[in-house]
Amino acid sequence: MGLTTPETIERLQAALHAKAKRAPDFRFYSLYDKIHREDVLSFAYRIAKSNRGVPGVDGQTFGDIESYGAKRWLGELAEELRNKRYRPQAVRRALIPKPGQPGRTRPLGIPTIRDRVAQTAVMLVLEPIFEADLPPEQHAYRVNHSALDAVRQTCYWVDRGHDEVVDADLSGYFDTIPHTELMKSVSRRISDGAMLHLIRMWLRMPVEETDRHGRVRRTTKNRDTGRGTPQGSPISPLLSNVYMRRFVVGWKTLGHERRLQAKVINYADDFVICCRGTGSEASQVMRRMMSQLRLTVNEAKTSVCSACSESFDFLGYTISQYRGRMTGKAYIGTLPSRKSTSAICREITDCTSRRTLWKDLPELVSEINRTLVGWANYFSLGAVDRSYRRIDQHVRYRLRRWLRKKHKVRTSVYRRWPDVFFEGVGLVNLVERRRSLSCANA
């Protein structure tokens, strides 16, 4: 997030983490007074502001708060929390496109800024406690962990003989987490009643959405069904990790990891189980455990495969057995999946459509460069050159079409705008960029 944590908060978090690590069975009973501390709320506000979120149902923006006086606004929020008069407002629901799945969307909850700040303050206090409990197989929403770590760990175990893989998928994980069981997981570490009451209120917040006719509709589905954490809320990632921990830790403590020689690797709601020839049994055990956790396995997207003869996709990468071009030796490796490569190509196509002809070329190239660099920073593992080359070709092809339409040119676009032209305007070349980075790191 690019913000430096104040020293007072660092000391608080370090003390909470040390206590949680030192005493695995300790339940923290005095936490609520920490969340309305001036330094905690002020830093929570800065985090929320740095994320540049849009307004919630009350329409209040950060500009409105700054005009009113941020210090005064935070003081009023602190007073509400201190006196336990704080009540969350409804969550505004927005539908955002699913990456790589044209026409499909997923719901995103947008709390008000006031609720986002309060949730962030709670997260600052609770995160170091639960971080001490999370196993190394969980990689999402954690400091010094990433999706790439999960991919690397998967390749590590597959390469060492755990090559029968349960590629699992859960149906609407965030929307189906049961509140009662989740609160049991939270209460295992937290006994502060006021803190638990806050979390329960956030789980039960109503959802407000506007239909295509402009009519506002409010639902209380989460409260009525007793399920779901609002995606988009600052507290949701922490709660999702806490609940998924039950499966990851349970897999070990019940003896399945040792008995089946099966390793779980998890990132948010995605996970794989790398097994030594026990994939079918591991898959059945996983289903039983998920049923006990009241989660639903997506049967259509869950399968067992052998990485030595088949490929599987995990977190945007295709993992499979490949052979070295020079040696012919087999190895387990990765490359960007077809879905991931197609998704970035579609994004470039959208950037260079007729709707963008009003832009100047430098502005468009700058926008494309940000997209390309962001994609390549993630898709940097394994044999990426072929995917990079395909994307570079697609970018130049789309830019030539864009230039021809903008300037109404009918002559040969390749002659008028050769590859060297795009180098001159600063267009990122992914293949050359990778070579430069490799030389710099050599």
LINFEN-V332788 format. One line per field, one symbol per residue. ss: DSSP state (H for helix, E for strand, - for the rest). A space follows every 50 residues. Layout:
ss=???
This chain:
ss=------HHHHHHHHHHHHHHHH-----E---HHHH--HHHHHHHHHHHHH -----------HHHHHHH-HHHHHHHHHHHHH--------EEEEEEEE-- EEEEEEEEEE--HHHHHHHHHHHHHHHHHHH------E--------HHHH HHHHHHHHH----EEEEEEE--HHHH-EHHHHHHHHH--E--HHHHHHHH HHH---EEEE-----EEEE-HHHHH-E--------HHHHHHHHHHHHHHH HHH--HHHHH-EEEEEE--EEEEEE---HHHHHHHHHHHHHH----E-HH H-EEEE-----EEE--EEEEEEE------EEEEEEE-HHHHHHHHHHHHH H--HHH----HHHHHHHHHHHHHHHHHH------HHHHHHHHHHHHHHHH HHHHHHH-----HHHH--HHHHHH-----HHHHHHHHHHHH-
